[in-house]
Amino acid sequence: MQQHAVVMHPLPRLDEIAVDVDEDPRAAYFRQAKNDLYIRMALLKKLLLIGC
């Protein structure tokens, strides 16, 4: 894999990605999942406030 590559995955991870990849600094799927949580919360809030 190239040095500038980034490994992303929407999670949950089954057997598509080896557990060894978790230690690689190019693995971004845990950051991706964390950011996804905040995006979903903001979208949900926005949708709920539209109905008020």
C-alpha positions in Angstrom: 0.0 0.0 0.0 1.3 3.5 -0.8 2.4 5.7 2.0 -0.2 8.4 1.3 -3.0 5.9 1.1 -5.8 6.0 3.7 -7.8 2.9 4.8 -11.5 3.7 5.4 -14.4 1.5 6.2 -17.9 2.3 7.4 -17.8 -0.4 10.2 -18.7 -2.8 11.6 -15.8 -4.7 10.3 -16.2 -8.4 9.9 -13.4 -10.1 7.9 -12.8 -7.5 5.2 -9.9 -5.9 6.9 -7.3 -7.8 9.0 -7.1 -6.7 12.7 -3.4 -6.0 12.1 -4.4 -2.9 10.0 -5.7 -1.3 13.2 -2.2 -0.4 14.2 -1.3 1.2 10.9 -1.4 5.0 11.0 -3.1 5.0 7.6 -6.2 3.3 9.1 -8.8 6.0 9.4 -11.9 3.9 10.0 -12.1 4.6 13.8 -11.8 8.3 13.2 -14.3 8.0 10.4 -16.8 6.2 12.7 -16.3 8.9 15.5 -16.9 11.7 13.0 -19.9 9.9 11.6 -21.5 9.8 15.0 -21.3 13.6 15.3 -22.6 14.1 11.7 -25.6 11.8 12.4 -26.3 13.6 15.6 -26.3 17.0 13.8 -28.5 15.8 11.0 -31.0 14.3 13.4 -31.1 17.5 15.4 -31.6 19.5 12.2 -34.4 17.2 11.1 -36.2 17.3 14.5 -36.0 21.1 14.7 -37.6 21.4 11.2 -40.8 19.9 12.6 -41.0 22.5 15.4 
